[in-house]
Structures are given as structure tokens and as C-alpha cells.
Amino acid sequence: MKVDTMAFSHNLREILNAKNITNVELSKRLGLVHANNIAYWTRGKTMPNLISLCMIAKALDVSYDELLDGITE
């Protein structure tokens, strides 16, 4: 199973926009010092690890499916 990085980044951007949440606000919710990681995630440069993914879903009150739509076998 492989996660589609671009689908994840697109979904994350859409959710952040729909909820009017900035990268800085999400980084604060996740307890990150800098918003750089979130910028990398929303640009499709990197993917969060599993723990961060769980934290993102909880912080945004969304399911993993909403974030990871685009998983391929």
C-alpha cells in the first residue's frame, strides 16, 4: 500500500482552507515550534509520520480517510 503524497497535500490544503486554519495555527495545535513541516506537507514535499498523521486528524477533527484519500495498492 502506498500513500499518494500529492493527494494528501491537496486534501490537507482543502481542509485547512475550509476550516480557515493557517499553517501557523495548525503548527500550534500540533505543538510544533515552526510551521515549516506543515508547509512541506501542503506542498507535497514530505509526508508526516504516522504519529503526526494521527495528531493532524485529531487537531482538524477529520478522519484519516479524509486526509489520505488517494491510497493505492
N, C-alpha and C positions, 0 to 999 in steps of 0.2 A: 504494500500500500504506500502510495506517495502523495504528499500534500502538494497541491498546486499553489506555489508561492504567490503568483500573481492574483489568483482568485482570493486567497486570504487577504492580501494587501488591499484589493478592491473592496472586499466585504468590510474590512476594518475601517477604511476611509468612509464608506457609505454609512456605517453605524455611527461613527464619530460625528459626521455631518448631520445625520438625522437627529441625534441627541444633543447637538450643539456643544460638543465637547472638544476642546483643543488637545493637541499633543501634550502640552504642559499640564493641563488638568488631568489627563489620563496618567501621566507620569507621577503626579502627586497621589492619585488614587492607588497606584501600584507601589508607592513608596520608593520610586526611583529618584536619584539625585538630578539626573539630566533627562531631557526629552529625546536625546539622540537615538536611543533604541527604538522608540516609537516612530520616529522619522524614518529609520531604516525599515521598520516593518511596513509602514504605509507606502513606502516606495518599492517594496518587493526586493530590497537588497539582502535582508536576512529574515529568518523566521524565529519567533520566540521559542524557547524550550517548553516542555510540557507543563512545568510548574507555572511559568509566566502565562501560558495559554489559559490555564485554569483561572489564574488571577484576573486576566483580561476579561474573560467571560463573566466572572462574578462582578467585577467592577462596572461592566457595561450592562449587566442584567440581561445577557443574551445566552443562547445555547451554543455549544461547541459547533453544532451543525451550521448555525448562522455565520460563524467565523470561518469554518473550514469547508464550506460548500466548494466543490471542485476537487475533491479527493479522487484519485484514480487508482485502479488496481494494478 
